[in-house]
């Protein structure tokens, strides 16, 4: 498997929208992904295997806190470490931007994702009741706070 993690480009928009449509009940559209390219405070990475887009992970940088907005890996490629590798690359690139903490919400029933985030150093810090729709479900709020000289 020849995996490449790189920044989102316009040519990735349609394949990602198709992956989203297969993965989520309320998927992001091609326009949603395209709009991200115009926002310098957003960092979105794409996973490509042998030239084929198979996933995406991205964040919005809000005052040096990275809100991870979207994580998706095509169903055929799940369980192969692709989300993990995208997350590790996001942390490297986020550090270059000065990101000091990361947060995300995840469906309370999505145990594989919760395990991945915990492995990456995230901890649960609360619940957002009824955060998700179709179906309605609570979200676990997770944070990864980095150790710096200032907060040690």
VENURKA-V737500 format. One record per residue. N is the residue number from 1. SS is DSSP state (h for helix, s for strand, l for the rest). Layout:
# VENURKA-V737500
<<N:SS> <N:SS>>
This chain:
# VENURKA-V737500
<<1:l> <2:l> <3:s> <4:s> <5:s> <6:s> <7:s> <8:l> <9:l> <10:h> <11:h> <12:h> <13:h> <14:h> <15:h> <16:h> <17:h> <18:h> <19:h> <20:h> <21:h> <22:h> <23:h> <24:l> <25:l> <26:l> <27:l> <28:l> <29:l> <30:h> <31:h> <32:h> <33:h> <34:h> <35:h> <36:h> <37:l> <38:l> <39:l> <40:l> <41:l> <42:s> <43:s> <44:s> <45:s> <46:s> <47:s> <48:s> <49:s> <50:l> <51:l> <52:s> <53:s> <54:s> <55:s> <56:s> <57:s> <58:s> <59:s> <60:s> <61:s> <62:s> <63:l> <64:l> <65:s> <66:s> <67:s> <68:s> <69:s> <70:s> <71:s> <72:s> <73:s> <74:l> <75:h> <76:h> <77:h> <78:l> <79:l> <80:l> <81:l> <82:h> <83:h> <84:h> <85:h> <86:h> <87:h> <88:h> <89:h> <90:h> <91:h> <92:h> <93:h> <94:h> <95:h> <96:h> <97:h> <98:l> <99:l> <100:l> <101:s> <102:s> <103:s> <104:s> <105:s> <106:s> <107:s> <108:l> <109:l> <110:l> <111:h> <112:h> <113:h> <114:h> <115:h> <116:h> <117:h> <118:h> <119:h> <120:l> <121:l> <122:l> <123:s> <124:s> <125:s> <126:s> <127:s> <128:s> <129:s> <130:s> <131:s> <132:s> <133:l> <134:l> <135:l> <136:l> <137:s> <138:s> <139:s> <140:s> <141:s> <142:s> <143:s> <144:s> <145:s> <146:l> <147:l> <148:l> <149:l> <150:l> <151:l> <152:l>>
